[in-house]
Structure formats: structure tokens, C-alpha cells
Amino acid sequence: MLSFLFSLMLFSVVFIAVGRWHGQQRKTAVEIYQRYQALQIADNQRQRRLLGLPCSASCRRNRIMFHIYCQGEEIKVSYPSGEIIL
């Protein structure tokens, strides 16, 4: 009986550790994807400016609002977990 309880405890610890690791990996993946989207938006705004088009004020992608600020040659895209400046 004691070995069964020990095995159950060990399985629980491993299960919890894997769950936490998976949650951290998911959080990191979301941050990387949001940063990638912000870079795409900033590059798009740079291309618009080269074509003589105005800079957009904001953009919504995947239910996330990206705010765009253009001043001179600088393009800044802010999003919930950070910002990108080109």
C-alpha cells in the first residue's frame, strides 16, 4: 500500500511539473507571436510610407489591438506585452 501511495505521489509531482512547464512554453510562444505580428505591422507601415500613404493609427489582429505611432523615420508599434520601434 505504501508503494502505491509513493507511486501516486511521484506521478502527481511529475504531472504538475509538466503542466507548469507546458504553461510557461505556451506563454513564451504567445509573446513571440505577438512580437512577430508587431514587426509585420511596423514593416507594413514602413512600406506604406515609402508609397506615400499615411500611417495607420491602430490595427487589430487576433483580438489584440496594436497601436501605431509614426514620427519622422521612426515607427513604433505598441501591443499588450511590449512595443517595437523601427
QUIJO-V178889 format. One line per field, one symbol per residue. phi: phi as a letter, one per 20 degrees, with the letter a starting at -180 (. if undefined). psi: psi as a letter, one per 30 degrees, with the letter a starting at -180 (. if undefined). A space follows every 50 residues. Layout:
phi->???
psi->???
//
This chain:
phi->.fffffffffffffffffffffffffffffffffffffffffffffffff enefefebbdclmdedddcdbmeecdddbgdrbccd
psi->eeeeeeeeeeeeeeeeeeeeeeeeeeeeeeeeeeeeeeeeeeeeeeeeef fgllklelkkkhgkkkkkkkjbfkkkjklegalkk.
//
